[in-house]
């Protein structure tokens, strides 16, 4: 069992989730239960699955939750693209946030690889 709060990947995922929450505050009210909800859930899922995985005893279980977090990072990136294309997010803001999501994904892959060695 690991303390997830000491992991750089968790810190980056947590910061990205906070950014997503701030970013979605300005979305149209009509998107509250649509895109806003999906973006926030995807971002939180990454953070939560890292934490849950670190609470598991076996390396295999930890890796499984990291893979789930990877899937959520892909979802988040796709949802950010839709948000940009609909004009809800400025291109510069999208570029920064999407780059952070890609960085989290890279860190998750490396973390998973280190667990499975």
GROMACS elastic network, one bead per residue, 0.5 to 0.9 nm:
[ bonds ]
;  ai    aj funct       b0    kb
    1     4     6  0.89807   500
    1    53     6  0.85744   500
    1    54     6  0.55729   500
    1    55     6  0.53355   500
    1    56     6  0.58857   500
    1    57     6  0.54261   500
    1    58     6  0.79949   500
    1    59     6  0.89714   500
    1    62     6  0.88482   500
    2     5     6  0.87437   500
    2     6     6  0.83373   500
    2     7     6  0.88144   500
    2    51     6  0.88491   500
    2    53     6  0.87807   500
    2    54     6  0.50530   500
    2    55     6  0.65934   500
    2    56     6  0.83863   500
    2    57     6  0.88908   500
    3     6     6  0.58258   500
    3     7     6  0.74881   500
    3    51     6  0.80039   500
    3    54     6  0.66075   500
    3    55     6  0.78233   500
    4     7     6  0.53903   500
    4     8     6  0.87563   500
    4     9     6  0.87552   500
    4    10     6  0.63996   500
    4    11     6  0.86860   500
    4    50     6  0.68828   500
    4    51     6  0.53719   500
    4    52     6  0.85424   500
    4    53     6  0.86137   500
    4    54     6  0.58832   500
    4    55     6  0.81746   500
    5     8     6  0.80410   500
    5    10     6  0.64453   500
    5    11     6  0.68914   500
    5    51     6  0.79780   500
    6     9     6  0.88617   500
    6    10     6  0.76677   500
    6    11     6  0.77859   500
    7    10     6  0.52857   500
    7    11     6  0.64364   500
    7    12     6  0.88111   500
    8    11     6  0.50161   500
    8    12     6  0.61708   500
    8    13     6  0.85261   500
    8   107     6  0.82484   500
    9    12     6  0.51668   500
    9    13     6  0.60434   500
    9    14     6  0.84396   500
    9    47     6  0.89045   500
    9    50     6  0.83682   500
    9   103     6  0.88247   500
    9   104     6  0.61507   500
    9   105     6  0.87182   500
    9   107     6  0.57569   500
    9   108     6  0.66361   500
    9   111     6  0.80214   500
   10    13     6  0.50127   500
   10    14     6  0.59005   500
   10    15     6  0.85011   500
   10    46     6  0.84439   500
   10    47     6  0.61749   500
   10    50     6  0.65759   500
   10    51     6  0.76950   500
   10   104     6  0.83964   500
   11    14     6  0.50890   500
   11    15     6  0.61844   500
   11    16     6  0.85883   500
   11    47     6  0.85894   500
   12    15     6  0.51505   500
   12    16     6  0.61320   500
   12    17     6  0.86113   500
   12   100     6  0.77250   500
   12   101     6  0.87355   500
   12   103     6  0.82700   500
   12   104     6  0.63704   500
   13    16     6  0.50264   500
   13    17     6  0.61244   500
   13    18     6  0.86738   500
   13    43     6  0.75672   500
   13    44     6  0.84182   500
   13    46     6  0.66173   500
   13    47     6  0.56717   500
   13    50     6  0.89097   500
   13   100     6  0.82881   500
   13   101     6  0.76703   500
   13   104     6  0.60538   500
   14    17     6  0.51012   500
   14    18     6  0.63428   500
   14    19     6  0.86879   500
   14    43     6  0.82225   500
   14    44     6  0.78885   500
   14    46     6  0.83606   500
   14    47     6  0.58787   500
   15    18     6  0.51410   500
   15    19     6  0.62684   500
   15    20     6  0.87432   500
   16    20     6  0.61989   500
   16    21     6  0.86872   500
   16    43     6  0.72085   500
   16    97     6  0.71689   500
   16   100     6  0.66297   500
   16   101     6  0.70306   500
   16   104     6  0.85238   500
   17    20     6  0.50260   500
   17    21     6  0.63062   500
   17    22     6  0.87266   500
   17    40     6  0.71475   500
   17    42     6  0.85802   500
   17    44     6  0.60206   500
   17    46     6  0.83580   500
   17    47     6  0.76321   500
   18    21     6  0.51149   500
   18    22     6  0.63170   500
   18    23     6  0.85369   500
   18    43     6  0.84312   500
   18    44     6  0.89205   500
   19    22     6  0.51213   500
   19    23     6  0.59389   500
   19    24     6  0.85806   500
   19    97     6  0.75126   500
   20    24     6  0.60746   500
   20    25     6  0.86956   500
   20    36     6  0.89918   500
   20    39     6  0.70443   500
   20    40     6  0.64661   500
   20    43     6  0.70192   500
   20    97     6  0.78419   500
   21    24     6  0.53669   500
   21    25     6  0.65057   500
   21    36     6  0.84514   500
   21    39     6  0.82981   500
   21    40     6  0.62910   500
   21    43     6  0.86359   500
   22    25     6  0.54312   500
   22    26     6  0.79051   500
   23    26     6  0.65209   500
   23    27     6  0.77944   500
   23    89     6  0.76078   500
   23    93     6  0.85314   500
   24    27     6  0.52106   500
   24    28     6  0.87514   500
   24    32     6  0.87790   500
   24    35     6  0.86995   500
   24    36     6  0.58359   500
   24    37     6  0.89458   500
   24    39     6  0.79743   500
   24    40     6  0.80669   500
   24    88     6  0.84051   500
   24    89     6  0.85570   500
   25    28     6  0.85235   500
   25    36     6  0.82554   500
   26    29     6  0.85397   500
   26    88     6  0.78692   500
   26    89     6  0.88904   500
   27    30     6  0.82214   500
   27    31     6  0.66225   500
   27    32     6  0.76566   500
   27    35     6  0.87313   500
   27    36     6  0.72009   500
   27    83     6  0.89460   500
   27    88     6  0.60063   500
   27    89     6  0.82970   500
   28    31     6  0.55473   500
   28    32     6  0.72304   500
   28    36     6  0.89465   500
   28    88     6  0.79174   500
   29    32     6  0.53302   500
   29    33     6  0.85720   500
   30    33     6  0.73863   500
   30    34     6  0.76757   500
   31    35     6  0.53922   500
   31    36     6  0.57308   500
   31    37     6  0.78507   500
   32    35     6  0.68263   500
   32    36     6  0.51824   500
   32    37     6  0.61826   500
   33    36     6  0.63777   500
   33    37     6  0.53059   500
   33    38     6  0.79181   500
   34    37     6  0.55104   500
   34    38     6  0.62801   500
   34    39     6  0.87247   500
   35    38     6  0.50240   500
   35    39     6  0.59723   500
   35    40     6  0.84448   500
   35    79     6  0.73350   500
   35    82     6  0.87179   500
   35    83     6  0.76787   500
   36    39     6  0.52841   500
   36    40     6  0.61598   500
   36    41     6  0.85037   500
   37    40     6  0.52829   500
   37    41     6  0.60181   500
   37    42     6  0.85535   500
   38    41     6  0.51229   500
   38    42     6  0.60707   500
   38    43     6  0.85610   500
   38    75     6  0.87618   500
   38    76     6  0.80954   500
   38    79     6  0.76162   500
   39    42     6  0.52742   500
   39    43     6  0.62169   500
   39    44     6  0.86089   500
   39    75     6  0.82066   500
   39    76     6  0.59408   500
   39    77     6  0.89481   500
   39    79     6  0.62768   500
   39    80     6  0.74250   500
   40    43     6  0.51598   500
   40    44     6  0.60503   500
   40    45     6  0.83732   500
   40    76     6  0.84516   500
   41    44     6  0.51279   500
   41    45     6  0.58574   500
   41    46     6  0.87178   500
   41    72     6  0.86942   500
   41    76     6  0.86885   500
   42    45     6  0.50147   500
   42    46     6  0.65522   500
   42    69     6  0.87367   500
   42    71     6  0.89776   500
   42    72     6  0.52498   500
   42    73     6  0.69061   500
   42    74     6  0.87885   500
   42    75     6  0.64405   500
   42    76     6  0.54273   500
   42    79     6  0.88482   500
   43    46     6  0.55126   500
   43    47     6  0.68992   500
   43    48     6  0.88757   500
   43    72     6  0.71594   500
   43    73     6  0.71923   500
   43    75     6  0.88534   500
   43    76     6  0.63966   500
   43   101     6  0.89792   500
   44    47     6  0.52327   500
   44    48     6  0.59705   500
   44    49     6  0.84468   500
   44    72     6  0.87981   500
   45    48     6  0.50181   500
   45    49     6  0.58410   500
   45    50     6  0.84281   500
   45    68     6  0.83348   500
   45    69     6  0.64540   500
   45    72     6  0.62859   500
   45    73     6  0.84865   500
   46    49     6  0.54255   500
   46    50     6  0.63620   500
   46    51     6  0.87786   500
   46    66     6  0.82502   500
   46    68     6  0.76862   500
   46    70     6  0.72091   500
   46    71     6  0.84051   500
   46    72     6  0.58356   500
   46    73     6  0.64903   500
   47    50     6  0.53844   500
   47    51     6  0.63879   500
   47    52     6  0.87231   500
   47    69     6  0.74616   500
   48    51     6  0.50904   500
   48    52     6  0.60035   500
   48    53     6  0.84509   500
   48    69     6  0.80953   500
   49    53     6  0.58358   500
   49    54     6  0.83850   500
   49    65     6  0.53778   500
   49    66     6  0.65072   500
   49    67     6  0.87854   500
   49    68     6  0.67814   500
   49    69     6  0.55671   500
   50    53     6  0.52194   500
   50    54     6  0.62522   500
   50    55     6  0.88256   500
   50    62     6  0.80148   500
   50    65     6  0.64657   500
   50    66     6  0.59114   500
   50    68     6  0.87960   500
   50    69     6  0.66711   500
   50   108     6  0.87792   500
   51    54     6  0.52354   500
   51    55     6  0.65463   500
   51    65     6  0.87368   500
   52    55     6  0.51639   500
   52    56     6  0.68987   500
   52    62     6  0.79300   500
   52    65     6  0.70506   500
   53    56     6  0.53796   500
   53    57     6  0.86154   500
   53    59     6  0.88832   500
   53    61     6  0.64517   500
   53    63     6  0.71638   500
   53    64     6  0.74160   500
   53    66     6  0.66852   500
   54    57     6  0.78548   500
   54    61     6  0.86917   500
   54    62     6  0.58822   500
   54    65     6  0.84933   500
   55    62     6  0.78171   500
   56    59     6  0.78153   500
   56    60     6  0.89372   500
   56    61     6  0.60947   500
   56    62     6  0.59916   500
   57    60     6  0.86645   500
   57    61     6  0.72025   500
   57    62     6  0.76484   500
   58    61     6  0.52911   500
   58    62     6  0.64476   500
   58    63     6  0.87284   500
   59    62     6  0.50890   500
   59    63     6  0.61403   500
   59    64     6  0.86226   500
   59   115     6  0.60117   500
   59   116     6  0.67362   500
   60    63     6  0.51306   500
   60    64     6  0.62416   500
   60    65     6  0.89237   500
   60   115     6  0.80275   500
   60   116     6  0.73113   500
   61    64     6  0.50518   500
   61    65     6  0.65276   500
   61    66     6  0.87325   500
   62    65     6  0.53882   500
   62    66     6  0.63204   500
   62    67     6  0.88000   500
   62   112     6  0.80955   500
   62   115     6  0.77193   500
   63    67     6  0.62269   500
   63    68     6  0.87207   500
   63   111     6  0.84099   500
   63   112     6  0.54773   500
   63   113     6  0.84098   500
   63   115     6  0.66991   500
   63   116     6  0.72328   500
   64    67     6  0.51734   500
   64    68     6  0.64713   500
   64    69     6  0.88252   500
   64   112     6  0.86630   500
   65    69     6  0.62500   500
   65    70     6  0.85969   500
   66    70     6  0.62154   500
   66    71     6  0.87643   500
   66   108     6  0.64757   500
   66   109     6  0.80798   500
   66   111     6  0.79709   500
   66   112     6  0.64004   500
   67    71     6  0.63722   500
   67    72     6  0.87260   500
   67   108     6  0.79798   500
   67   109     6  0.82299   500
   67   112     6  0.76807   500
   68    71     6  0.51013   500
   68    72     6  0.63796   500
   68    73     6  0.87397   500
   69    72     6  0.50039   500
   69    73     6  0.62278   500
   69    74     6  0.87916   500
   69   105     6  0.83804   500
   69   108     6  0.77561   500
   70    73     6  0.50534   500
   70    74     6  0.64900   500
   70    75     6  0.88023   500
   70   104     6  0.86116   500
   70   105     6  0.60406   500
   70   108     6  0.66748   500
   70   109     6  0.77325   500
   71    74     6  0.51831   500
   71    75     6  0.63985   500
   71    76     6  0.87243   500
   72    76     6  0.60971   500
   72    77     6  0.85983   500
   73    76     6  0.50113   500
   73    77     6  0.61889   500
   73    78     6  0.86811   500
   73   101     6  0.63761   500
   73   102     6  0.77420   500
   73   104     6  0.77055   500
   73   105     6  0.63535   500
   74    77     6  0.51687   500
   74    78     6  0.63012   500
   74    79     6  0.86532   500
   74   101     6  0.83500   500
   74   102     6  0.85793   500
   74   105     6  0.81224   500
   75    78     6  0.52131   500
   75    79     6  0.61562   500
   75    80     6  0.85957   500
   76    79     6  0.50892   500
   76    80     6  0.61016   500
   76    81     6  0.86685   500
   76    98     6  0.85053   500
   76   101     6  0.76026   500
   77    80     6  0.51153   500
   77    81     6  0.63969   500
   77    82     6  0.88812   500
   77    97     6  0.87326   500
   77    98     6  0.60550   500
   77   101     6  0.66455   500
   77   102     6  0.78668   500
   78    81     6  0.51344   500
   78    82     6  0.64716   500
   78    83     6  0.87442   500
   79    82     6  0.50702   500
   79    83     6  0.61745   500
   79    84     6  0.86255   500
   80    84     6  0.61454   500
   80    85     6  0.85518   500
   80    89     6  0.80318   500
   80    94     6  0.68110   500
   80    97     6  0.81782   500
   80    98     6  0.70619   500
   81    84     6  0.50858   500
   81    85     6  0.60841   500
   81    86     6  0.85588   500
   81    89     6  0.89389   500
   81    94     6  0.76169   500
   81    98     6  0.83362   500
   82    85     6  0.50311   500
   82    86     6  0.60897   500
   82    87     6  0.85898   500
   82    88     6  0.87174   500
   83    86     6  0.52240   500
   83    87     6  0.63525   500
   83    88     6  0.52508   500
   83    89     6  0.58493   500
   83    90     6  0.89899   500
   83    94     6  0.84363   500
   84    87     6  0.50927   500
   84    88     6  0.57162   500
   84    90     6  0.63780   500
   84    91     6  0.64883   500
   84    93     6  0.89227   500
   84    94     6  0.64345   500
   85    88     6  0.75948   500
   85    89     6  0.80133   500
   85    91     6  0.89093   500
   86    89     6  0.78458   500
   87    90     6  0.67353   500
   87    91     6  0.85857   500
   89    92     6  0.83393   500
   89    93     6  0.64862   500
   89    94     6  0.60665   500
   90    93     6  0.53035   500
   90    94     6  0.60529   500
   90    95     6  0.85828   500
   91    95     6  0.60486   500
   91    96     6  0.87010   500
   92    95     6  0.50636   500
   92    96     6  0.63578   500
   92    97     6  0.86882   500
   93    96     6  0.52600   500
   93    97     6  0.61556   500
   93    98     6  0.84154   500
   94    97     6  0.51970   500
   94    98     6  0.57945   500
   94    99     6  0.82745   500
   95    98     6  0.52548   500
   95    99     6  0.59932   500
   95   100     6  0.86265   500
   96    99     6  0.51636   500
   96   100     6  0.63387   500
   96   101     6  0.88069   500
   97   100     6  0.50778   500
   97   101     6  0.63292   500
   97   102     6  0.87376   500
   98   102     6  0.62041   500
   98   103     6  0.85679   500
   99   102     6  0.50636   500
   99   103     6  0.61463   500
   99   104     6  0.86431   500
  100   104     6  0.61947   500
  100   105     6  0.85877   500
  101   104     6  0.50669   500
  101   105     6  0.62114   500
  101   106     6  0.87172   500
  102   106     6  0.62381   500
  102   107     6  0.86301   500
  103   106     6  0.50847   500
  103   107     6  0.62152   500
  103   108     6  0.85902   500
  104   107     6  0.50402   500
  104   108     6  0.61013   500
  104   109     6  0.86758   500
  105   108     6  0.50089   500
  105   109     6  0.62731   500
  105   110     6  0.87263   500
  106   109     6  0.51869   500
  106   110     6  0.63612   500
  106   111     6  0.85865   500
  107   110     6  0.51426   500
  107   111     6  0.60097   500
  107   112     6  0.85419   500
  108   112     6  0.60350   500
  108   113     6  0.85013   500
  109   112     6  0.51525   500
  109   113     6  0.61809   500
  109   114     6  0.86502   500
  110   113     6  0.50362   500
  110   114     6  0.61455   500
  110   115     6  0.86410   500
  111   114     6  0.51258   500
  111   115     6  0.62638   500
  111   116     6  0.87690   500
  112   115     6  0.51278   500
  112   116     6  0.62951   500
  112   117     6  0.88343   500
  113   116     6  0.52585   500
  113   117     6  0.63518   500
  114   117     6  0.54678   500
